[in-house]
């Protein structure tokens, strides 16, 4: 369905029906339709009469999203021969992976896990999707599989590094989101439990990507074996504290959405059968599936496998939730650890919601504490000055007392001398003894 828009005089846009009437959330035009002088298209002028129109925001987001397009990156991890390429082709109903040629026994096998990426532009009902599938051929194919998950983890972290580098650019208008939004982990249909390599690989991946466990080639198991195998896998996942993606449940959800989420969660891990070829059923129908001598396994039949529920969770219902959880939780946790390891520490006061009243109270308390500190410092300085002044005054006082004693002793000595002279005068004694000449005068002759 295509909607047409007519521009109004005040710059607004009114949604028109094919017959020319206005339909904008039930509002009606308040002014009649006018025609221009050239006899062109009619212009509808509207006035706000109790109607604002922000309820049309979802439609605006829809138009913007459709115009911009979407990006989704999924990773498939599992041993060779489990039908990963076939399942991807079946999920998105397109031939992303061509049929693989069987290698001869003499062909050289890769020595490490290789990472291959395939991208394709898919359009459905006018919605464009840039789909990228990251494959991990060679995983679990070696005699010694120690640390075979390392290239996978390094690839995921390298994509996080690339996104972080784009965020740190000056111009961030064109940011390519090549992060892994979902990881389809294929489990071999042994019917027993998870192998050690599966447990260790899932433990290494569950903090960096949305894990979705899948039992591959479920048509090799009976219904009873599938149920028991699912229970063993979930028990191993819970025992090793591995977090797998769970369909979120929001508040105010209707009963139908809640029932759908519970039904999808009950099918995890998904037991799927992949096939992009059409076969004919005994009743003459053309379906995607696999034909066996004992019957036909239909891919799109929920009674045969969980492919429909997997597609419903991954593509139809929770694709945006997978993108959001990757960006808001997985990437943010990795980014925090990365920046902390680089020595970058976030100030807790930045981007903190503050109540103005509480902020004023805190500022008043801080101001009072500052005043009290200044007062204490001033008191300490004043006491120090007083002590220094008292010490100086005490020293001056001691110096004055010493000088006073010296002057008093000098006066006492002078008084004693004066009294001694007085006694001598009163006694008629000369103050000083007369000197008797013992020699003769030079130049005089004796007669």
TORKOL-4160 file (C-alpha; in steps of 0.2 Angstrom, whole numbers, padded with zeros to 4 digits, m for minus):
447
<pt num="1" X="0000" Y="0000" Z="0000"/>
<pt num="2" X="0007" Y="0017" Z="m0005"/>
<pt num="3" X="0002" Y="0033" Z="0004"/>
<pt num="4" X="0002" Y="0050" Z="m0004"/>
<pt num="5" X="0006" Y="0066" Z="0005"/>
<pt num="6" X="0000" Y="0084" Z="0001"/>
<pt num="7" X="0010" Y="0099" Z="0007"/>
<pt num="8" X="0001" Y="0112" Z="0017"/>
<pt num="9" X="0004" Y="0131" Z="0018"/>
<pt num="10" X="0011" Y="0130" Z="0036"/>
<pt num="11" X="0024" Y="0116" Z="0031"/>
<pt num="12" X="0014" Y="0101" Z="0038"/>
<pt num="13" X="0010" Y="0085" Z="0028"/>
<pt num="14" X="m0008" Y="0078" Z="0028"/>
<pt num="15" X="m0011" Y="0060" Z="0024"/>
<pt num="16" X="m0023" Y="0058" Z="0009"/>
<pt num="17" X="m0033" Y="0043" Z="0004"/>
<pt num="18" X="m0035" Y="0038" Z="m0014"/>
<pt num="19" X="m0051" Y="0048" Z="m0016"/>
<pt num="20" X="m0044" Y="0064" Z="m0010"/>
<pt num="21" X="m0051" Y="0064" Z="0008"/>
<pt num="22" X="m0040" Y="0067" Z="0023"/>
<pt num="23" X="m0036" Y="0054" Z="0036"/>
<pt num="24" X="m0024" Y="0059" Z="0050"/>
<pt num="25" X="m0029" Y="0049" Z="0065"/>
<pt num="26" X="m0047" Y="0053" Z="0064"/>
<pt num="27" X="m0045" Y="0072" Z="0062"/>
<pt num="28" X="m0055" Y="0082" Z="0050"/>
<pt num="29" X="m0050" Y="0098" Z="0040"/>
<pt num="30" X="m0057" Y="0114" Z="0047"/>
<pt num="31" X="m0056" Y="0124" Z="0031"/>
<pt num="32" X="m0062" Y="0120" Z="0014"/>
<pt num="33" X="m0051" Y="0114" Z="0000"/>
<pt num="34" X="m0044" Y="0128" Z="m0011"/>
<pt num="35" X="m0037" Y="0127" Z="m0028"/>
<pt num="36" X="m0022" Y="0137" Z="m0035"/>
<pt num="37" X="m0024" Y="0149" Z="m0050"/>
<pt num="38" X="m0016" Y="0137" Z="m0062"/>
<pt num="39" X="m0029" Y="0124" Z="m0058"/>
<pt num="40" X="m0016" Y="0111" Z="m0051"/>
<pt num="41" X="m0018" Y="0100" Z="m0036"/>
<pt num="42" X="m0029" Y="0105" Z="m0022"/>
<pt num="43" X="m0021" Y="0111" Z="m0005"/>
<pt num="44" X="m0029" Y="0106" Z="0011"/>
<pt num="45" X="m0026" Y="0118" Z="0026"/>
<pt num="46" X="m0028" Y="0111" Z="0043"/>
<pt num="47" X="m0029" Y="0119" Z="0060"/>
<pt num="48" X="m0026" Y="0110" Z="0077"/>
<pt num="49" X="m0042" Y="0108" Z="0086"/>
<pt num="50" X="m0038" Y="0098" Z="0101"/>
<pt num="51" X="m0027" Y="0086" Z="0091"/>
<pt num="52" X="m0008" Y="0086" Z="0092"/>
<pt num="53" X="m0002" Y="0071" Z="0082"/>
<pt num="54" X="0013" Y="0064" Z="0091"/>
<pt num="55" X="0004" Y="0047" Z="0091"/>
<pt num="56" X="0010" Y="0047" Z="0073"/>
<pt num="57" X="0028" Y="0045" Z="0079"/>
<pt num="58" X="0029" Y="0026" Z="0076"/>
<pt num="59" X="0025" Y="0029" Z="0058"/>
<pt num="60" X="0039" Y="0042" Z="0056"/>
<pt num="61" X="0051" Y="0030" Z="0064"/>
<pt num="62" X="0045" Y="0017" Z="0052"/>
<pt num="63" X="0047" Y="0028" Z="0037"/>
<pt num="64" X="0065" Y="0033" Z="0042"/>
<pt num="65" X="0070" Y="0015" Z="0046"/>
<pt num="66" X="0063" Y="0009" Z="0029"/>
<pt num="67" X="0073" Y="0023" Z="0020"/>
<pt num="68" X="0089" Y="0019" Z="0030"/>
<pt num="69" X="0088" Y="0000" Z="0029"/>
<pt num="70" X="0094" Y="m0012" Z="0042"/>
<pt num="71" X="0110" Y="m0022" Z="0045"/>
<pt num="72" X="0111" Y="m0039" Z="0053"/>
<pt num="73" X="0126" Y="m0050" Z="0056"/>
<pt num="74" X="0125" Y="m0068" Z="0061"/>
<pt num="75" X="0138" Y="m0081" Z="0065"/>
<pt num="76" X="0137" Y="m0100" Z="0062"/>
<pt num="77" X="0148" Y="m0111" Z="0073"/>
<pt num="78" X="0149" Y="m0129" Z="0072"/>
<pt num="79" X="0158" Y="m0144" Z="0066"/>
<pt num="80" X="0158" Y="m0148" Z="0047"/>
<pt num="81" X="0144" Y="m0158" Z="0040"/>
<pt num="82" X="0130" Y="m0152" Z="0051"/>
<pt num="83" X="0121" Y="m0142" Z="0038"/>
<pt num="84" X="0126" Y="m0124" Z="0043"/>
<pt num="85" X="0126" Y="m0117" Z="0025"/>
<pt num="86" X="0110" Y="m0126" Z="0020"/>
<pt num="87" X="0101" Y="m0119" Z="0036"/>
<pt num="88" X="0106" Y="m0101" Z="0032"/>
<pt num="89" X="0100" Y="m0103" Z="0014"/>
<pt num="90" X="0083" Y="m0110" Z="0021"/>
<pt num="91" X="0082" Y="m0096" Z="0034"/>
<pt num="92" X="0083" Y="m0081" Z="0023"/>
<pt num="93" X="0076" Y="m0090" Z="0008"/>
<pt num="94" X="0091" Y="m0085" Z="m0003"/>
<pt num="95" X="0106" Y="m0094" Z="m0010"/>
<pt num="96" X="0120" Y="m0086" Z="0001"/>
<pt num="97" X="0130" Y="m0102" Z="0000"/>
<pt num="98" X="0132" Y="m0112" Z="m0016"/>
<pt num="99" X="0132" Y="m0131" Z="m0015"/>
<pt num="100" X="0149" Y="m0137" Z="m0008"/>
<pt num="101" X="0160" Y="m0149" Z="m0018"/>
<pt num="102" X="0166" Y="m0164" Z="m0009"/>
<pt num="103" X="0185" Y="m0163" Z="m0007"/>
<pt num="104" X="0194" Y="m0179" Z="m0011"/>
<pt num="105" X="0204" Y="m0188" Z="0003"/>
<pt num="106" X="0221" Y="m0182" Z="m0005"/>
<pt num="107" X="0215" Y="m0163" Z="m0004"/>
<pt num="108" X="0224" Y="m0152" Z="0009"/>
<pt num="109" X="0214" Y="m0147" Z="0024"/>
<pt num="110" X="0216" Y="m0130" Z="0033"/>
<pt num="111" X="0227" Y="m0131" Z="0048"/>
<pt num="112" X="0217" Y="m0118" Z="0058"/>
<pt num="113" X="0199" Y="m0112" Z="0060"/>
<pt num="114" X="0196" Y="m0100" Z="0045"/>
<pt num="115" X="0183" Y="m0086" Z="0046"/>
<pt num="116" X="0173" Y="m0082" Z="0031"/>
<pt num="117" X="0161" Y="m0068" Z="0028"/>
<pt num="118" X="0147" Y="m0067" Z="0015"/>
<pt num="119" X="0136" Y="m0052" Z="0013"/>
<pt num="120" X="0120" Y="m0050" Z="0003"/>
<pt num="121" X="0106" Y="m0036" Z="0001"/>
<pt num="122" X="0089" Y="m0044" Z="0004"/>
<pt num="123" X="0073" Y="m0034" Z="0001"/>
<pt num="124" X="0056" Y="m0040" Z="0007"/>
<pt num="125" X="0040" Y="m0029" Z="0005"/>
<pt num="126" X="0050" Y="m0014" Z="0002"/>
<pt num="127" X="0062" Y="m0016" Z="0018"/>
<pt num="128" X="0080" Y="m0018" Z="0014"/>
<pt num="129" X="0091" Y="m0029" Z="0025"/>
<pt num="130" X="0110" Y="m0030" Z="0023"/>
<pt num="131" X="0113" Y="m0048" Z="0029"/>
<pt num="132" X="0131" Y="m0053" Z="0034"/>
<pt num="133" X="0134" Y="m0072" Z="0038"/>
<pt num="134" X="0151" Y="m0076" Z="0046"/>
<pt num="135" X="0155" Y="m0094" Z="0044"/>
<pt num="136" X="0169" Y="m0104" Z="0054"/>
<pt num="137" X="0174" Y="m0119" Z="0043"/>
<pt num="138" X="0187" Y="m0130" Z="0051"/>
<pt num="139" X="0180" Y="m0129" Z="0069"/>
<pt num="140" X="0181" Y="m0146" Z="0078"/>
<pt num="141" X="0188" Y="m0155" Z="0063"/>
<pt num="142" X="0206" Y="m0157" Z="0071"/>
<pt num="143" X="0213" Y="m0171" Z="0081"/>
<pt num="144" X="0219" Y="m0158" Z="0094"/>
<pt num="145" X="0205" Y="m0145" Z="0096"/>
<pt num="146" X="0213" Y="m0135" Z="0111"/>
<pt num="147" X="0209" Y="m0117" Z="0109"/>
<pt num="148" X="0201" Y="m0120" Z="0092"/>
<pt num="149" X="0188" Y="m0106" Z="0098"/>
<pt num="150" X="0202" Y="m0093" Z="0099"/>
<pt num="151" X="0200" Y="m0087" Z="0081"/>
<pt num="152" X="0181" Y="m0085" Z="0083"/>
<pt num="153" X="0183" Y="m0075" Z="0099"/>
<pt num="154" X="0197" Y="m0064" Z="0091"/>
<pt num="155" X="0185" Y="m0061" Z="0076"/>
<pt num="156" X="0171" Y="m0055" Z="0087"/>
<pt num="157" X="0183" Y="m0044" Z="0098"/>
<pt num="158" X="0190" Y="m0037" Z="0082"/>
<pt num="159" X="0173" Y="m0032" Z="0076"/>
<pt num="160" X="0170" Y="m0023" Z="0093"/>
<pt num="161" X="0187" Y="m0014" Z="0091"/>
<pt num="162" X="0182" Y="m0008" Z="0074"/>
<pt num="163" X="0166" Y="m0001" Z="0080"/>
<pt num="164" X="0174" Y="0007" Z="0095"/>
<pt num="165" X="0187" Y="0015" Z="0083"/>
<pt num="166" X="0172" Y="0022" Z="0073"/>
<pt num="167" X="0164" Y="0029" Z="0088"/>
<pt num="168" X="0180" Y="0038" Z="0092"/>
<pt num="169" X="0181" Y="0047" Z="0076"/>
<pt num="170" X="0178" Y="0066" Z="0073"/>
<pt num="171" X="0165" Y="0062" Z="0060"/>
<pt num="172" X="0153" Y="0048" Z="0066"/>
<pt num="173" X="0139" Y="0050" Z="0053"/>
<pt num="174" X="0144" Y="0034" Z="0043"/>
<pt num="175" X="0146" Y="0021" Z="0056"/>
<pt num="176" X="0146" Y="0003" Z="0049"/>
<pt num="177" X="0139" Y="m0009" Z="0062"/>
<pt num="178" X="0148" Y="m0026" Z="0058"/>
<pt num="179" X="0146" Y="m0033" Z="0076"/>
<pt num="180" X="0140" Y="m0051" Z="0078"/>
<pt num="181" X="0121" Y="m0049" Z="0083"/>
<pt num="182" X="0118" Y="m0068" Z="0084"/>
<pt num="183" X="0128" Y="m0084" Z="0085"/>
<pt num="184" X="0119" Y="m0100" Z="0079"/>
<pt num="185" X="0129" Y="m0114" Z="0088"/>
<pt num="186" X="0126" Y="m0130" Z="0080"/>
<pt num="187" X="0126" Y="m0146" Z="0091"/>
<pt num="188" X="0130" Y="m0163" Z="0084"/>
<pt num="189" X="0114" Y="m0174" Z="0086"/>
<pt num="190" X="0123" Y="m0187" Z="0097"/>
<pt num="191" X="0108" Y="m0189" Z="0109"/>
<pt num="192" X="0119" Y="m0189" Z="0124"/>
<pt num="193" X="0125" Y="m0172" Z="0131"/>
<pt num="194" X="0136" Y="m0157" Z="0126"/>
<pt num="195" X="0154" Y="m0162" Z="0122"/>
<pt num="196" X="0169" Y="m0154" Z="0131"/>
<pt num="197" X="0173" Y="m0143" Z="0116"/>
<pt num="198" X="0155" Y="m0137" Z="0115"/>
<pt num="199" X="0155" Y="m0132" Z="0133"/>
<pt num="200" X="0171" Y="m0123" Z="0132"/>
<pt num="201" X="0167" Y="m0114" Z="0116"/>
<pt num="202" X="0150" Y="m0108" Z="0123"/>
<pt num="203" X="0158" Y="m0102" Z="0139"/>
<pt num="204" X="0170" Y="m0092" Z="0129"/>
<pt num="205" X="0157" Y="m0084" Z="0118"/>
<pt num="206" X="0142" Y="m0081" Z="0129"/>
<pt num="207" X="0148" Y="m0065" Z="0136"/>
<pt num="208" X="0152" Y="m0058" Z="0119"/>
<pt num="209" X="0137" Y="m0063" Z="0108"/>
<pt num="210" X="0119" Y="m0069" Z="0108"/>
<pt num="211" X="0121" Y="m0088" Z="0109"/>
<pt num="212" X="0107" Y="m0098" Z="0101"/>
<pt num="213" X="0110" Y="m0117" Z="0102"/>
<pt num="214" X="0103" Y="m0128" Z="0088"/>
<pt num="215" X="0102" Y="m0146" Z="0087"/>
<pt num="216" X="0107" Y="m0150" Z="0069"/>
<pt num="217" X="0100" Y="m0163" Z="0058"/>
<pt num="218" X="0086" Y="m0167" Z="0070"/>
<pt num="219" X="0078" Y="m0179" Z="0058"/>
<pt num="220" X="0091" Y="m0192" Z="0064"/>
<pt num="221" X="0083" Y="m0193" Z="0081"/>
<pt num="222" X="0066" Y="m0198" Z="0087"/>
<pt num="223" X="0054" Y="m0187" Z="0096"/>
<pt num="224" X="0058" Y="m0195" Z="0112"/>
<pt num="225" X="0076" Y="m0193" Z="0109"/>
<pt num="226" X="0075" Y="m0175" Z="0105"/>
<pt num="227" X="0065" Y="m0171" Z="0121"/>
<pt num="228" X="0078" Y="m0180" Z="0131"/>
<pt num="229" X="0093" Y="m0173" Z="0122"/>
<pt num="230" X="0086" Y="m0155" Z="0124"/>
<pt num="231" X="0084" Y="m0158" Z="0143"/>
<pt num="232" X="0102" Y="m0164" Z="0144"/>
<pt num="233" X="0109" Y="m0149" Z="0134"/>
<pt num="234" X="0099" Y="m0137" Z="0145"/>
<pt num="235" X="0106" Y="m0145" Z="0161"/>
<pt num="236" X="0123" Y="m0144" Z="0155"/>
<pt num="237" X="0121" Y="m0125" Z="0150"/>
<pt num="238" X="0114" Y="m0121" Z="0168"/>
<pt num="239" X="0127" Y="m0131" Z="0176"/>
<pt num="240" X="0141" Y="m0121" Z="0168"/>
<pt num="241" X="0132" Y="m0105" Z="0170"/>
<pt num="242" X="0131" Y="m0102" Z="0151"/>
<pt num="243" X="0120" Y="m0087" Z="0146"/>
<pt num="244" X="0109" Y="m0090" Z="0130"/>
<pt num="245" X="0098" Y="m0078" Z="0122"/>
<pt num="246" X="0080" Y="m0078" Z="0130"/>
<pt num="247" X="0065" Y="m0069" Z="0122"/>
<pt num="248" X="0062" Y="m0054" Z="0132"/>
<pt num="249" X="0045" Y="m0051" Z="0140"/>
<pt num="250" X="0040" Y="m0032" Z="0141"/>
<pt num="251" X="0027" Y="m0024" Z="0153"/>
<pt num="252" X="0009" Y="m0022" Z="0147"/>
<pt num="253" X="0011" Y="m0036" Z="0134"/>
<pt num="254" X="m0005" Y="m0044" Z="0128"/>
<pt num="255" X="m0008" Y="m0062" Z="0131"/>
<pt num="256" X="m0004" Y="m0067" Z="0113"/>
<pt num="257" X="0013" Y="m0060" Z="0114"/>
<pt num="258" X="0017" Y="m0068" Z="0131"/>
<pt num="259" X="0011" Y="m0085" Z="0124"/>
<pt num="260" X="0022" Y="m0083" Z="0109"/>
<pt num="261" X="0037" Y="m0079" Z="0119"/>
<pt num="262" X="0034" Y="m0094" Z="0131"/>
<pt num="263" X="0032" Y="m0105" Z="0116"/>
<pt num="264" X="0048" Y="m0100" Z="0108"/>
<pt num="265" X="0057" Y="m0102" Z="0125"/>
<pt num="266" X="0050" Y="m0119" Z="0127"/>
<pt num="267" X="0058" Y="m0125" Z="0110"/>
<pt num="268" X="0076" Y="m0120" Z="0115"/>
<pt num="269" X="0088" Y="m0128" Z="0110"/>
<pt num="270" X="0080" Y="m0128" Z="0092"/>
<pt num="271" X="0079" Y="m0145" Z="0084"/>
<pt num="272" X="0080" Y="m0141" Z="0066"/>
<pt num="273" X="0081" Y="m0148" Z="0048"/>
<pt num="274" X="0087" Y="m0138" Z="0034"/>
<pt num="275" X="0083" Y="m0140" Z="0016"/>
<pt num="276" X="0082" Y="m0128" Z="0001"/>
<pt num="277" X="0075" Y="m0140" Z="m0011"/>
<pt num="278" X="0056" Y="m0144" Z="m0014"/>
<pt num="279" X="0050" Y="m0162" Z="m0013"/>
<pt num="280" X="0033" Y="m0169" Z="m0016"/>
<pt num="281" X="0023" Y="m0176" Z="m0002"/>
<pt num="282" X="0012" Y="m0192" Z="m0003"/>
<pt num="283" X="m0003" Y="m0181" Z="m0004"/>
<pt num="284" X="0004" Y="m0171" Z="m0019"/>
<pt num="285" X="0010" Y="m0155" Z="m0010"/>
<pt num="286" X="0026" Y="m0146" Z="m0015"/>
<pt num="287" X="0036" Y="m0142" Z="0001"/>
<pt num="288" X="0053" Y="m0139" Z="0007"/>
<pt num="289" X="0060" Y="m0154" Z="0015"/>
<pt num="290" X="0069" Y="m0170" Z="0013"/>
<pt num="291" X="0062" Y="m0186" Z="0006"/>
<pt num="292" X="0066" Y="m0203" Z="0014"/>
<pt num="293" X="0060" Y="m0220" Z="0010"/>
<pt num="294" X="0049" Y="m0220" Z="0025"/>
<pt num="295" X="0042" Y="m0203" Z="0022"/>
<pt num="296" X="0045" Y="m0184" Z="0020"/>
<pt num="297" X="0052" Y="m0172" Z="0033"/>
<pt num="298" X="0045" Y="m0155" Z="0030"/>
<pt num="299" X="0055" Y="m0140" Z="0035"/>
<pt num="300" X="0041" Y="m0128" Z="0038"/>
<pt num="301" X="0030" Y="m0140" Z="0048"/>
<pt num="302" X="0031" Y="m0137" Z="0066"/>
<pt num="303" X="0026" Y="m0155" Z="0070"/>
<pt num="304" X="0042" Y="m0161" Z="0061"/>
<pt num="305" X="0055" Y="m0149" Z="0068"/>
<pt num="306" X="0058" Y="m0132" Z="0076"/>
<pt num="307" X="0063" Y="m0122" Z="0061"/>
<pt num="308" X="0048" Y="m0111" Z="0060"/>
<pt num="309" X="0051" Y="m0106" Z="0079"/>
<pt num="310" X="0069" Y="m0103" Z="0075"/>
<pt num="311" X="0065" Y="m0092" Z="0060"/>
<pt num="312" X="0051" Y="m0083" Z="0070"/>
<pt num="313" X="0063" Y="m0079" Z="0084"/>
<pt num="314" X="0078" Y="m0074" Z="0074"/>
<pt num="315" X="0070" Y="m0065" Z="0059"/>
<pt num="316" X="0052" Y="m0061" Z="0062"/>
<pt num="317" X="0050" Y="m0056" Z="0081"/>
<pt num="318" X="0066" Y="m0053" Z="0090"/>
<pt num="319" X="0079" Y="m0047" Z="0077"/>
<pt num="320" X="0079" Y="m0030" Z="0084"/>
<pt num="321" X="0080" Y="m0036" Z="0102"/>
<pt num="322" X="0096" Y="m0046" Z="0096"/>
<pt num="323" X="0103" Y="m0030" Z="0089"/>
<pt num="324" X="0099" Y="m0020" Z="0105"/>
<pt num="325" X="0105" Y="m0033" Z="0117"/>
<pt num="326" X="0122" Y="m0034" Z="0107"/>
<pt num="327" X="0123" Y="m0015" Z="0108"/>
<pt num="328" X="0117" Y="m0011" Z="0125"/>
<pt num="329" X="0124" Y="m0026" Z="0135"/>
<pt num="330" X="0137" Y="m0036" Z="0127"/>
<pt num="331" X="0146" Y="m0022" Z="0118"/>
<pt num="332" X="0145" Y="m0010" Z="0133"/>
<pt num="333" X="0152" Y="m0023" Z="0145"/>
<pt num="334" X="0166" Y="m0027" Z="0133"/>
<pt num="335" X="0169" Y="m0008" Z="0130"/>
<pt num="336" X="0170" Y="m0005" Z="0149"/>
<pt num="337" X="0183" Y="m0019" Z="0152"/>
<pt num="338" X="0193" Y="m0013" Z="0137"/>
<pt num="339" X="0193" Y="0005" Z="0143"/>
<pt num="340" X="0197" Y="0000" Z="0161"/>
<pt num="341" X="0212" Y="m0011" Z="0155"/>
<pt num="342" X="0218" Y="0005" Z="0145"/>
<pt num="343" X="0218" Y="0015" Z="0162"/>
<pt num="344" X="0202" Y="0025" Z="0158"/>
<pt num="345" X="0191" Y="0027" Z="0173"/>
<pt num="346" X="0174" Y="0034" Z="0172"/>
<pt num="347" X="0169" Y="0048" Z="0184"/>
<pt num="348" X="0154" Y="0043" Z="0193"/>
<pt num="349" X="0147" Y="0061" Z="0194"/>
<pt num="350" X="0146" Y="0062" Z="0175"/>
<pt num="351" X="0129" Y="0059" Z="0167"/>
<pt num="352" X="0122" Y="0056" Z="0184"/>
<pt num="353" X="0104" Y="0061" Z="0187"/>
<pt num="354" X="0103" Y="0074" Z="0201"/>
<pt num="355" X="0088" Y="0080" Z="0211"/>
<pt num="356" X="0089" Y="0099" Z="0212"/>
<pt num="357" X="0084" Y="0100" Z="0230"/>
<pt num="358" X="0096" Y="0086" Z="0235"/>
<pt num="359" X="0110" Y="0095" Z="0225"/>
<pt num="360" X="0106" Y="0112" Z="0234"/>
<pt num="361" X="0107" Y="0103" Z="0250"/>
<pt num="362" X="0123" Y="0095" Z="0246"/>
<pt num="363" X="0131" Y="0111" Z="0240"/>
<pt num="364" X="0125" Y="0120" Z="0257"/>
<pt num="365" X="0133" Y="0106" Z="0267"/>
<pt num="366" X="0149" Y="0107" Z="0257"/>
<pt num="367" X="0149" Y="0126" Z="0259"/>
<pt num="368" X="0146" Y="0125" Z="0278"/>
<pt num="369" X="0160" Y="0112" Z="0279"/>
<pt num="370" X="0171" Y="0124" Z="0269"/>
<pt num="371" X="0167" Y="0138" Z="0281"/>
<pt num="372" X="0170" Y="0127" Z="0296"/>
<pt num="373" X="0187" Y="0122" Z="0289"/>
<pt num="374" X="0192" Y="0140" Z="0285"/>
<pt num="375" X="0187" Y="0145" Z="0303"/>
<pt num="376" X="0197" Y="0131" Z="0310"/>
<pt num="377" X="0212" Y="0136" Z="0300"/>
<pt num="378" X="0210" Y="0155" Z="0305"/>
<pt num="379" X="0209" Y="0150" Z="0323"/>
<pt num="380" X="0224" Y="0140" Z="0322"/>
<pt num="381" X="0234" Y="0154" Z="0313"/>
<pt num="382" X="0227" Y="0166" Z="0326"/>
<pt num="383" X="0233" Y="0155" Z="0341"/>
<pt num="384" X="0250" Y="0153" Z="0332"/>
<pt num="385" X="0252" Y="0172" Z="0330"/>
<pt num="386" X="0246" Y="0174" Z="0349"/>
<pt num="387" X="0259" Y="0162" Z="0355"/>
<pt num="388" X="0273" Y="0170" Z="0344"/>
<pt num="389" X="0268" Y="0187" Z="0351"/>
<pt num="390" X="0268" Y="0180" Z="0369"/>
<pt num="391" X="0285" Y="0172" Z="0367"/>
<pt num="392" X="0292" Y="0189" Z="0360"/>
<pt num="393" X="0284" Y="0199" Z="0374"/>
<pt num="394" X="0291" Y="0186" Z="0387"/>
<pt num="395" X="0308" Y="0188" Z="0379"/>
<pt num="396" X="0307" Y="0207" Z="0380"/>
<pt num="397" X="0302" Y="0206" Z="0398"/>
<pt num="398" X="0316" Y="0195" Z="0403"/>
<pt num="399" X="0328" Y="0207" Z="0394"/>
<pt num="400" X="0321" Y="0222" Z="0403"/>
<pt num="401" X="0322" Y="0213" Z="0420"/>
<pt num="402" X="0341" Y="0209" Z="0416"/>
<pt num="403" X="0344" Y="0227" Z="0411"/>
<pt num="404" X="0335" Y="0233" Z="0427"/>
<pt num="405" X="0346" Y="0222" Z="0438"/>
<pt num="406" X="0362" Y="0229" Z="0429"/>
<pt num="407" X="0356" Y="0247" Z="0431"/>
<pt num="408" X="0351" Y="0243" Z="0449"/>
<pt num="409" X="0368" Y="0235" Z="0453"/>
<pt num="410" X="0377" Y="0250" Z="0445"/>
<pt num="411" X="0367" Y="0263" Z="0455"/>
<pt num="412" X="0371" Y="0253" Z="0471"/>
<pt num="413" X="0389" Y="0253" Z="0468"/>
<pt num="414" X="0389" Y="0272" Z="0465"/>
<pt num="415" X="0379" Y="0274" Z="0481"/>
<pt num="416" X="0392" Y="0264" Z="0491"/>
<pt num="417" X="0407" Y="0274" Z="0483"/>
<pt num="418" X="0398" Y="0291" Z="0487"/>
<pt num="419" X="0395" Y="0285" Z="0505"/>
<pt num="420" X="0414" Y="0280" Z="0507"/>
<pt num="421" X="0419" Y="0297" Z="0500"/>
<pt num="422" X="0408" Y="0306" Z="0513"/>
<pt num="423" X="0415" Y="0296" Z="0527"/>
<pt num="424" X="0432" Y="0301" Z="0522"/>
<pt num="425" X="0428" Y="0319" Z="0520"/>
<pt num="426" X="0420" Y="0319" Z="0537"/>
<pt num="427" X="0435" Y="0311" Z="0545"/>
<pt num="428" X="0447" Y="0324" Z="0538"/>
<pt num="429" X="0457" Y="0312" Z="0528"/>
<pt num="430" X="0462" Y="0316" Z="0510"/>
<pt num="431" X="0452" Y="0308" Z="0498"/>
<pt num="432" X="0468" Y="0302" Z="0489"/>
<pt num="433" X="0486" Y="0300" Z="0498"/>
<pt num="434" X="0499" Y="0313" Z="0494"/>
<pt num="435" X="0513" Y="0308" Z="0484"/>
<pt num="436" X="0531" Y="0311" Z="0491"/>
<pt num="437" X="0544" Y="0316" Z="0478"/>
<pt num="438" X="0559" Y="0304" Z="0479"/>
<pt num="439" X="0571" Y="0312" Z="0465"/>
<pt num="440" X="0579" Y="0328" Z="0462"/>
<pt num="441" X="0574" Y="0341" Z="0449"/>
<pt num="442" X="0584" Y="0340" Z="0433"/>
<pt num="443" X="0594" Y="0356" Z="0430"/>
<pt num="444" X="0596" Y="0363" Z="0448"/>
<pt num="445" X="0611" Y="0362" Z="0458"/>
<pt num="446" X="0612" Y="0358" Z="0477"/>
<pt num="447" X="0619" Y="0372" Z="0488"/>
